[in-house]
């Protein structure tokens, strides 16, 4: 959801030179986003139906200038896994000091709450990226 929202927000803001990519620590490689995630974003005009999960790897870490994670535990895990990336890994909720809970296989309400937090984090990062 975060990749779709951030990409959409950047496009809407006229920022076309930033490339967005998504990967997970425990991703079910090749699987699409859950139906509820697709539906929630589509209601906001963001189509993530083509998204397929992929695993985070060192090539992606080296490619990225900025790595956004959802939770403090993920930040710690990624820094441990790839110490060279330390300093470019932040939480999506960095500026509001919040984590985004993983809604995978949870009730729709958890997806809705996560989406609210993701939206807030994307808005905060969009402001920072414009600076």
Helices and strands as residue ranges (DSSP letters): H 2-12, H 35-42, H 58-63, E 67-69, H 72-81, G 83-85, E 89-91, H 108-130
